[in-house]
């Protein structure tokens, strides 16, 4: 089994889209579908997709404690750039770029929250070989 897509809830997809339109291309992704003002879908490098959408049940979107989307990067520089772009486009810092040996050898990551408060990580696993 493999992961096909993730859904990220938003109360203002237009505002969230400005954030994701800046961040996702930094890690090799692109918009592949849009149903504004309710949803936009990004194809991620390497497969899979990420939807940013208002909740189907019409209730307010809210963040989940312990929920996080991990976005794979191709280098430490890409982690740094994606994190900086996130912060420059309305995101908040949840962890500066750096090594995190407690998560395994070669783990380099950074953390941010989008304008709705959804947490994400930008990760690179270094030269595992």
N, C-alpha and C positions, 0 to 999 in steps of 0.2 A: 504494500500500500504506500502511496505517496501523497503528499499534501498538494491539493489543486489550487485552493484559494483561501484567503482570509477576508473577513469582513471587519471593518473598523467603523464604529458608529459615530455619527456626527449630528449635531443640532443645527449646523450651518455649513452645508456642503460647499457652498460657494467660497466661504472663508477658508475652510479646510483645504479646498482644492488649490488655492494660492500657495499654501504651505507644501502640499504634496507635489504640485507641479514644479516647485523649485528643488525639493529633496530627491524625489525618485530618479530623475535623470542623472543625478550625481552618482548613483549606484547602478546605472545601466538600464533603467526601466523607462517605460513610455506609456502614454494614455492609449488604450485600445477600445474603450467604449465610454460613452457619456450620456447620461440621462438627467441633465441638469434641470432643476436645481436639487434633484433627489439623489443622484449617484454618479460616480465616476470610477472607472476601473483602470488599473495600471498593470501591464505585463512586466514581470520581473525578469532580470537576466537569469538565465538558467532554467526558466520554467516557472509555472505558477503565476498567480495573479493576486492582486490586492484591491478590494473594493472599499471605497469610502462612501458611506450611504446613511441616509436617515433610517432609523429602525422600521422594520416592516410592520410592527404592531402599532405604529404611530405614537408610541410613548417616547419620552425624552431619552436620548442616548446618555449613557453614564459609563464611567470607567470601571473596570473590575480590579479589585485588589489581587495582585499576583498575575494578572494578564499582561502579556507583552508580546509584541511581534519582533522577531529577530530578523534583521536584514543583512544578508551576506555581502561583504565587500571584498575587493580583490587585492587590497593593500592597506597598510597602516595609513598611508596618505589619503586613501579614499574614505576610510573611517573618519579621519580628522575633517576632511572636506564636507562630508555628509552631515556630520555633527554641527560644524560651523554654519552650514547652510540652513539646517533646521533652526538653530537659534536666531539666525538673521531673518527668518521668515515667520516669526511668531511662536516658535517652540520654546520650551523651558528646559534648562539643563538638569539632568538627573544623574550625571556622572561624566566627568571629563574623559577624553580619549586617553587610553593607557593600557598597560599590561595588566592582566587579571589572572595571575597564576593559580588562584584558588579555583578557577573554572577549567583548569587543564593547561598543559604545556602549549605554548605558542598562541594563547588566547589574547587578542588585543581588541578592545571594545570601547564604545561610548554610548551614552544613554540620553534620551530626550523625550519630552512629552509634546504631542501636537497641540494645536490651539484648543481642542476639546478635552485635553488631559490624558489621551491615550498614550501609554508608554511604549517606546520602541528602543531596540538596541541596533547599533551598527557594529558588526563583528568581522574580524579577520583572524584566520587560524594560522597565519604565518607559514613558514616552510616546514610542513609536517614531514618532509622526506629527509 
